[in-house]
Amino acid sequence: MRKDNQLLLITHLSQLLCYVTGFGGLIVPIIIWAVNKDKVEGLDAHGKEIINFQLSMILFALICIPLILLVGLGILGLIVVGIISFVFPIINAINAGNGKFSRYPLTIRFIK
């Protein structure tokens, strides 16, 4: 296995594709993880964390949609999910570039 902090950084930042293209924030990290998890040191753990985070944010967004009808709580929830989904991939990409592993907040562990 080789050590490649740049690929870890790119994997974290690839989540932001959904803000640029409207999709790809889950698909691209899954592809990078599936292809390189046995080749790059630490990518298996980072990839699982990214996928769990993305699935959790999608679930939270889906929960917020019906809550829009209840006094607009869903709109506030969607704003919070959007901010968290933008800020924490950047923070964890910086940490990954420096060789550190950090967990995403509010993440449900679907893949262990």
N, C-alpha and C positions, 0 to 999 in steps of 0.2 A: 504494500500500500504506500502511496505517496502522500505527502503533506501538501495541500493546495488551499491556502487560505483565500486566494482570489476566487476560486470556484465556490467556496462557501459564501463569500460576500455576494457574488453574483446570484447565487441561489436565493439568498434572503431578499435581495433587491428585485428579483424577478417577480415577486409578489405584487409589486407596484405596477405591473403591466395592465392590471384591470383599470387603473386610473388613466392610462394612456390609450389603450386600445378597446377597453370595455370588457375584455376577457383575457384569459391567459394567466391570471394571478394564482390559479390553482393548477392549471395544466402544465405550465412550463416547469415549476418546481418539482412536480411529480415526474416529469420526463428526466430532468437532471438527476433527481434522486435515484430513479430506477436504473438509469444507465451507469451511473458512477458510484453507487453506494458501496460496492466491493472494491473499488479502485482507489478511492480517496479517503484518507484517514479522517474520521469524524463526520463524514457526510451522511452516514446512516442516521446518526442521532439528530443532526441538524435537519435533515429531510423529514424525519418523522415529526419533529417539533413544528416545522413549517406547515406540513399537511394538516396536523391537528389544529393549528392556529387558524388556518384558512377555513377548514370545515366548521370550526366553532364560530367564526365570524359570520359565515353563511347562515348557520343555524340561528344565531342571534338576530341577524337581519330579517330572516323569515318570521321569527317570533314578533319582531317589531311591526311588521306590516299590518296585522290585524289590530294591534294596539293603537294605530293611528285613529281609529274610530273612537277610542276612549280618551277624550280630552287631549288629543295630540301627543300622548306619551310616546307613541311609536316614532314620531318625528324626532323627538329628543333622543330616543334610543338609537335611531339610524344615524344621527349626527355623531353620537358618541362612538358607535361602531366604526363609522367612517374615519374618525380621528385616530382611534386606536389602530385600525388597519393600515393607516398611513405612517404613523409615528414609530411604532414598535419594529416593523421590518427594517427601518433605517437604523434604529438603535442597535438591533441585533446584528445587522450587517457590519456595522463598525466594530462591534465586539468580535464577530467571526473573523474579520480582517486582522484583528489583533491576536487571534488565536484563542479567544475565550468562547465558552459555550454559555449561553444564557437562555432561560425559559421565557416564553411569552406569557403575559398575564391573561386571565380569564379563558384559559385553554382547557378544553375537555380532551382527555387522552383517549381518542378513538383507536389509534395505532400505538402499540406499546413496544 
